Amino acid sequence: MVSLKGEHIYLRALEPEDLDFVHNIENDTSFWHLSDTQTPYSRYLIKQYLKNAKQDIYEAKQLRMAICDMGNNTIGLIDVFDFNIKNKRAGIGIVIKDELNRSKGYGKEALNILVDYCFKVLHLHQVYANISENNETSLKLFEGSGFKKIGLKKDWSFDGNQFTNEYILQRINE
C-alpha cells in the first residue's frame, strides 16, 4: 500500500480552502519562470480550477496536490502533468512557497512520495522534469531523488533579456 504521508510532510488533494494559497503562488512573479506563466490569474479562475480539481487524473491528464507539514500547514504544491497513460509517463513539478520551508528536506520527501505514487498506483514506467540549467536547487533535488539528466534543450526559455538552457531529467521505474 502506498502512503501519501511521510515522516515530516504529507500530500493531500486540493480543497476550496486552498484558494488563497494557490492564488498567491500562481500570482507570485518570482515563480513565473518555472511554468512559463506570463499573466496573473484571477481569484475566479483559481476558484474554478479548484472546483474542477475533483476530476480524475485519467480525465484531466494532471493532478495537483498540496504539500503539508505535520502541523497541517500548506507549504507547497506538487504536480503531475502531461499524464500519458498510453506511454505510461508524466511530468512532475514542485514548488515550496516560503524560503523558511526550503532546504529542510520537505521537497525531497514530497517528491519521493509522489514518485512512489506514480509508479505503484498509477503504474507509470517513467516520470520526468524540465528544469532550467540555472536552477541548481531543483537540479540537486531531482538528481538526489534518482532522476538523470537525459538532454539539454538549448536556448529554451527567454526571460526578456536572454535565453537559458533547460535540462530534461527522467526517472525510469526499474
Helices and strands as residue ranges (DSSP letters): E 9-13, G 16-18, H 19-26, G 29-31, H 32-35, H 43-52, H 57-60, E 63-69, E 74-84, E 89-96, G 99-101, H 106-120, E 126-132, H 136-144, E 148-158, E 163-172
